[in-house]
Amino acid sequence: MSEETVPPTPQRDIKASHVAREWKYSAPLVSCRYDPTGRYLLAGSMDFTIQRWDLQEDLHASFAGHQSWLRGIGFSADGQQLYSAGYEGKLCFWDATTLPSDGQPVKPTRQIDAHKSWIRWLAMHPNGQLLATAGNDLKVKLWSTETGDLIQTLEGHEKHIYSLIFHPNGEALLSGDLQGVVNQWDLSTGKLVRTFDAKPLHAYKNGWEVDYGGVRCMTFSPDGQLLACGGLHKATNAFAGEQEPLVLVFDWESGQQVRTHETTGIPRGIVWRLVYEDDGTLVGGIGGDTSFLVFWNEEQTEIHKMKMPNTAHDMDRHPHDISLATAHHDGYLRITRMEQKDV
């Protein structure tokens, strides 16, 4: 979709947000992403496939190549190439727009044994020439999107790495781990530049000898001046999922925490995904026993929250429109519109 064909963004009204569209798949969904054009919506499923819905023509396609669940999904800038990373440690490259005439699943064009264990996150560089993966082997790896070659390996985490994000300026990569450590890496040298302290997102329970929590997601404000890290706190029973959602916001220049976002009335929740609206509103996709879309401004507690019909495992923002997609355990992929319902 060219810039000339992108429709104007409708007027946003977050307090009128509602589920406007949904599709049912035969297995639970664990991840979702819009492609850069906004035409396709993709979801990773517990049956190890990627499902793609064409939002213009309501067509559906399946991508099969992983041997595990996958949460890592990314695209080239033009949306022609798809990249995915799974819990089995594989990184897959795909032709993103393929629709086989025989109805059989799309197969990857390249498969790479990228990590020795789970890949929990995949992040795309702003220029589209690099992608980053984070594995349970405590390594962050940078890959060429053109050749699939390994460009660089970054090491320094002591606990599992849960999330990755490139700064919008393209000069830095951040990696957040289970212990609440966020490392900033200089891409030109591969050196560790500094560390953000997100330890309120981590808990250690002596009785069980278990670490719990971690930096489950990160996002930057549109101007790149704020870094938001999501996860959980008040973890009284890790195995029973007794915790509450928490977001920490840092000033990029100083590296200092400037605010905290919490929720009211959402027990047992985890922040799985964060995105900023262009006006600075922060949106969180929260899963748990009950799932919500939560909206914050500069205040500590939310300005609005919307309960979802079923447990959500991931959320994404449409690149041009006022829509949010959520992937649900009941197999539904749902689209929420942040506007008044049509009468």
C-alpha positions in Angstrom: 0.0 0.0 0.0 1.6 3.3 -1.1 1.4 6.5 0.9 -1.1 7.9 -1.6 -3.6 5.0 -0.9 -3.4 5.0 2.9 -6.8 6.2 4.1 -7.0 9.0 6.6 -7.0 7.8 10.2 -10.5 8.1 11.8 -11.1 10.0 15.0 -10.0 7.9 17.9 -12.2 7.4 21.0 -10.6 4.9 23.3 -13.5 4.9 25.7 -15.8 3.6 22.9 -13.4 0.8 22.0 -15.3 -2.4 21.0 -14.7 -5.7 19.2 -15.7 -5.0 15.6 -14.4 -8.1 13.8 -13.3 -11.7 14.6 -12.2 -14.9 13.1 -12.2 -18.4 14.6 -9.3 -20.8 14.2 -9.2 -24.5 15.3 -6.4 -24.1 17.9 -5.5 -21.5 20.5 -3.5 -18.4 19.3 -0.4 -17.2 21.1 0.8 -14.2 19.0 -0.4 -11.7 16.4 1.1 -9.0 14.1 -0.2 -6.8 11.3 2.0 -6.6 8.2 3.3 -3.1 7.4 0.7 -2.4 4.7 -2.2 -3.2 7.1 -3.7 -5.6 4.6 -2.8 -8.8 6.4 -3.1 -9.9 10.0 -1.1 -12.9 11.1 -1.3 -15.1 14.2 0.9 -17.9 15.6 -1.0 -20.9 16.8 -0.5 -23.7 19.3 -0.6 -26.1 16.4 2.8 -24.6 15.4 1.4 -22.8 12.3 1.1 -19.2 11.3 -2.4 -18.2 10.2 -2.8 -15.2 7.8 -6.1 -13.3 7.2 -6.5 -10.9 4.3 -8.5 -8.0 5.7 -9.5 -6.7 2.3 -10.8 -9.9 0.7 -11.3 -12.0 3.8 -9.0 -14.7 2.5 -7.1 -17.1 4.7 -3.7 -18.9 4.4 -1.6 -21.2 6.6 2.2 -21.1 7.0 3.8 -24.4 8.3 7.4 -24.9 9.1 7.9 -24.7 12.9 7.9 -27.6 15.3 6.8 -25.5 18.3 4.8 -22.5 19.4 6.0 -19.2 18.1 5.7 -15.6 19.4 8.3 -13.9 17.2 6.8 -12.5 14.0 8.3 -9.7 11.8 8.2 -8.3 8.3 10.3 -6.5 5.7 9.4 -2.8 5.3 7.4 -3.5 2.2 5.6 -6.5 3.7 6.9 -8.9 1.1 9.0 -11.0 3.5 7.9 -12.6 6.7 10.2 -13.7 9.5 9.3 -15.9 12.4 11.0 -17.4 15.5 9.9 -20.4 17.5 10.3 -22.0 20.8 12.2 -24.9 19.1 15.0 -22.3 18.3 14.4 -22.0 14.6 14.3 -18.8 12.6 12.2 -19.0 9.4 12.0 -16.8 6.3 8.9 -16.8 4.2 7.3 -15.2 1.1 4.6 -13.2 3.1 2.1 -12.7 0.3 1.9 -16.3 -1.1 -1.5 -17.8 -1.5 -1.0 -21.4 -2.8 -3.5 -22.4 -5.5 -3.8 -25.9 -4.1 -4.7 -24.7 -0.6 -1.7 -26.4 1.0 0.3 -24.5 3.7 3.0 -22.1 2.6 6.5 -23.5 3.4 9.5 -21.4 4.5 12.1 -20.2 2.0 14.8 -20.5 4.6 15.2 -22.2 8.0 18.0 -21.5 10.4 18.9 -23.2 13.7 19.3 -19.9 15.4 19.4 -20.7 19.1 19.8 -23.8 21.2 16.6 -23.2 23.1 13.4 -21.1 23.0 13.4 -17.9 21.0 11.1 -15.6 23.0 11.3 -12.5 20.8 12.1 -11.2 17.4 12.7 -7.5 16.6 13.1 -5.8 13.2 15.6 -3.0 12.7 14.0 0.3 11.4 16.0 -0.1 8.1 14.7 -3.6 7.5 18.2 -5.0 6.9 18.7 -6.6 10.3 16.6 -8.6 12.7 17.4 -9.6 16.2 16.4 -12.8 18.1 16.7 -13.6 21.8 17.1 -17.1 23.1 17.0 -19.0 26.3 20.7 -19.7 25.6 21.2 -16.1 27.0 22.3 -14.8 23.6 21.0 -12.0 21.4 21.8 -12.6 17.7 21.6 -10.2 14.8 20.8 -11.6 11.4 20.9 -10.3 7.8 17.4 -10.2 6.4 18.8 -10.5 2.9 21.1 -13.5 3.3 20.1 -15.0 6.6 23.8 -14.7 7.7 24.6 -14.3 11.4 26.0 -10.8 11.8 26.7 -10.5 15.5 26.2 -12.3 18.8 25.6 -10.2 22.0 26.2 -11.8 25.4 25.9 -10.5 28.9 22.5 -11.6 30.3 22.5 -14.0 33.3 18.8 -14.9 33.0 16.4 -15.8 30.1 15.9 -12.9 27.7 12.2 -12.1 27.3 12.0 -9.1 25.0 13.9 -7.0 22.4 13.4 -3.6 20.7 15.5 -1.4 18.4 15.5 2.3 19.2 13.7 4.3 16.5 17.1 6.0 15.6 18.4 2.6 14.6 21.6 3.0 16.6 20.7 0.9 19.7 19.2 -2.5 20.5 17.6 -3.2 23.9 17.2 -6.6 25.5 15.1 -7.2 28.6 15.4 -10.3 30.8 13.7 -12.3 33.5 15.6 -10.5 36.3 14.4 -7.1 35.2 17.7 -6.1 33.5 17.4 -4.1 30.3 20.7 -3.9 28.4 21.4 -1.3 25.8 23.7 -2.4 23.0 25.6 -0.2 20.5 25.0 -1.7 17.1 28.2 -0.3 15.6 30.5 -1.9 18.1 28.4 -4.7 19.8 29.3 -3.2 23.1 27.0 -2.9 26.2 26.4 0.8 26.7 24.2 0.9 29.8 21.6 -0.9 31.8 18.1 0.2 32.7 16.9 -1.0 36.1 13.5 -2.7 35.7 13.9 -4.9 38.7 10.4 -4.1 40.1 9.2 -6.4 37.3 11.1 -9.3 38.9 10.4 -11.4 41.9 12.4 -14.3 43.6 10.5 -16.7 45.8 12.9 -18.3 48.3 10.5 -21.1 49.2 10.3 -22.3 45.6 13.8 -21.0 44.6 12.2 -19.6 41.4 12.6 -16.3 39.5 9.3 -14.9 38.3 8.2 -12.0 36.2 10.7 -10.3 33.9 10.6 -7.7 31.2 7.9 -9.3 29.0 7.6 -6.5 26.5 9.0 -3.0 25.6 8.0 -0.1 23.4 9.2 3.4 22.6 7.1 6.6 22.5 6.7 8.0 19.0 9.5 10.6 19.6 11.8 7.9 21.0 12.1 9.8 24.3 10.3 7.3 26.5 10.9 3.6 27.0 8.0 1.6 28.5 8.7 -1.9 30.0 5.8 -4.2 30.8 5.3 -7.3 33.0 4.0 -8.0 36.5 4.6 -7.3 40.2 3.1 -8.3 43.6 3.8 -11.9 42.7 2.7 -13.7 45.8 2.4 -17.2 44.2 4.2 -17.7 41.0 2.7 -21.2 40.3 -0.9 -20.0 40.9 -0.4 -16.9 38.8 -1.1 -14.5 41.7 0.3 -11.2 40.5 -0.8 -7.8 39.1 0.2 -6.0 35.9 2.9 -3.4 36.0 4.6 -0.9 33.5 7.7 1.1 34.1 8.5 4.1 32.0 12.1 5.4 31.6 13.4 8.7 30.2 15.7 7.7 27.3 18.3 10.4 27.7 18.8 10.0 31.5 18.0 6.3 31.8 15.9 7.1 34.9 12.5 5.8 35.6 10.0 8.6 35.4 6.6 6.9 36.1 4.9 3.7 36.9 1.6 2.4 35.5 -0.6 0.0 37.4 -4.1 -1.2 36.9 -7.2 -1.4 39.1 -9.3 -4.5 39.4 -7.2 -6.8 37.2 -5.8 -9.5 39.5 -3.6 -12.3 38.0 -2.7 -10.2 35.0 0.6 -9.9 32.9 1.4 -7.2 30.4 2.2 -9.1 27.2 2.4 -6.2 24.8 2.7 -2.4 24.9 2.2 0.2 22.1 2.1 4.0 22.1 -0.5 5.9 20.3 0.7 9.0 18.4 -0.8 11.3 21.1 1.3 9.6 23.8 -1.5 7.3 25.1 0.1 4.0 26.2 -1.9 0.8 25.3 -1.3 -2.5 27.1 -2.5 -5.9 26.1 -3.0 -7.8 29.4 -3.6 -11.5 29.8 -4.4 -13.8 32.7 -7.6 -15.3 34.1 -9.3 -12.3 32.5 -7.8 -10.2 29.7 -8.1 -6.4 29.1 -6.9 -3.7 26.8 -5.7 -1.0 29.1 -5.0 2.7 28.3 -2.8 5.1 30.3 -1.8 8.7 30.0 0.7 10.3 32.5 -1.3 9.1 35.5 -0.3 6.0 37.5 -3.6 4.2 37.0 -5.5 3.6 33.7 -7.8 6.1 32.1 -9.8 3.3 30.5 -9.8 -0.5 30.3 -11.8 -2.8 28.1 -12.5 -6.4 29.2 -11.9 -9.0 26.4 -14.2 -12.0 25.8 -11.4 -14.5 26.4 -7.8 -14.8 27.6 -5.5 -12.9 25.3 -1.8 -13.9 24.7 -0.7 -11.0 22.4 -1.8 -7.7 20.9 -0.8 -5.5 18.0 -1.6 -2.0 16.6 -2.7 -1.5 13.0 0.0 0.6 11.2 -2.5 3.1 9.7 -5.9 2.7 11.4 -7.4 2.9 14.9 -7.6 -0.8 15.3 -6.0 -3.2 17.8 -5.7 -7.0 17.2 -5.6 -9.6 20.0 -4.8 -13.3 19.8 -6.9 -15.4 22.1 -6.8 -18.8 23.8 -10.2 -19.7 22.4 -8.8 -19.6 18.9 -10.3 -16.2 18.0 -8.4 -13.4 16.4 -10.2 -10.3 17.4 -10.0 -6.7 16.1 -11.0 -3.9 18.4 -11.9 -0.5 17.0 -11.1 2.6 19.1 -14.2 4.5 18.0 -18.0 4.7 18.4 -19.9 1.7 17.0 -21.8 2.3 13.7 -25.5 2.8 14.4 
